[in-house]
Structure formats: structure tokens, C-alpha cells
Amino acid sequence: MADDPNSSQQGLQDLNVTQQSGVRYIGLLIQAIKSVFPQQSGTATTATGGAATLPANPVGFIVVSLPNGTSVKVPYYGG
């Protein structure tokens, strides 16, 4: 049974359209993620305004990946 060249070409066009849509939606997803998780603008070892003493034992830790690839643990405390 011979393949219909027009059918094969239509299949490739459909695949191309699907890929283009996928790339477009990945771009939109990246924009949405960036709006929810904005880029870190800097770090600090001190802060002003909050002089409260933190509890000795945090409830847990949030693991954050820094832009340089380093993972750090940030403690969080219950209220």
C-alpha cells in the first residue's frame, strides 16, 4: 500500500503547528512562573526594622536554589 504524499505532508504540517503551539504555551508558562516567583535581587546578612528574637527551633525549612546553583535552607517558624 503506497503512502499518499499529500497525507504525509498534511501530517507534517499538523506536527509543526502542534510544536509551535507547544513552544508558545511554554513561553506563557514561563512568564506566569516568573510573575509568581520573581528573581532574587540580592542578599543581605542584616536587616532593619525587625529586632525580634526568633524561636530556638524552626517548624521546618524551605529549600531554595540560588541562581548560582547552590541550594540553601531557609527556616520558617510557626505562630
FENBEL-V439308 format. One record per helix or strand. SS is the DSSP state (@ for helix, = for strand). FROM is the first residue (numbers start at 0). LEN is the number of residues. Records with the same first field share a line. If there is no record, write none. Layout:
SS: FROM-LEN + FROM-LEN
//
This chain:
@: 4-32
=: 59-6 + 70-6
//
